[in-house]
């Protein structure tokens, strides 16, 4: 009797299927031919995600030199529109109670926790090991919550009743500076961003933030968290692009009240000092070597973008020299 031929049943045998050109290919090979869909990361202005006005993009590379995504290359006009949005949001944000600002920041911390896996993934794409990425995300979340707790406490710690030699009360309190331009540390994608932005908005300021040029992916994901939180649109506006193209438009903008610039070069320091003097911008250059360490957080960072307001109030004495006020 003739034998019937059967196919091998070895686990190592791979099923074949026709490819697009008619030749048989293995399932593994077919999968390898597919190109992934590269994500386009937009900028964040006024609570919305527009594309850059310039229409330009750049592609940050991973550790192997492969492109990671299409990232907006922001322009001077994007800076101007961000400042308009930040100024519009400043009055309402600075007028909120400190306790309410703390509630909103704490809610953002909860949402960061919920998306921690995505942040870890993006930091790994930028070259961090998984252990390093997990440590950075944990530190960033804890730091954000740290500043949320300081929202309704720094006034009590840093304000004062001052002695006088006349019949007056004299009070000094902290008030937000206004719109703050921020150039984030270039060496980190998340912890540097959180460390400079949190104390600025905890104190009632609004911000125009330029993310790390080399590590922008976690910054845009961070903006997605802000967009779905209780934070009003315009309080934080986030731009991506080239530091060399965006630093000068920030510092020369006449409606920006202060600048926080991480890791400036010697040439940048000279330019910043000259341009900031034109409209008396406050210029803050953090001297932090490693934002993941304890030195990267302090309530004194809130004071960097605060103005001291001192009020004199006369003591009204009743007839006969009584002590009534």
ABEGO torsion letter per residue (X at the ends): XBBBBBBBABAABBBBBBBAAGBBBBAAAAAAABBBBBBBBBBBBGGBBBBBAAGBBBBBBBAAGBBABBBBBBBAAAAAAAAAAAAAAAAAAAABBAAAAAAAAAAAAAAAAAAAAAAAAAAAAAGBBAAAAAAAAAAAAAAAAAAAAAAAAAAAAABBBBBBABBBBBBBBBBBAEBBBBBBBAABAAAAAAAAAAAAAAAGBBBBBBBBAABAAAAAAAAAAAAABABBBGABBBBBEBAAAAAAAAAABAABABBBBBGBBAAAAAAAAAAAAAAGBBBBBBBBABAABAAABBAAAAAAABBBBBBBBBBBBBBGGBABX
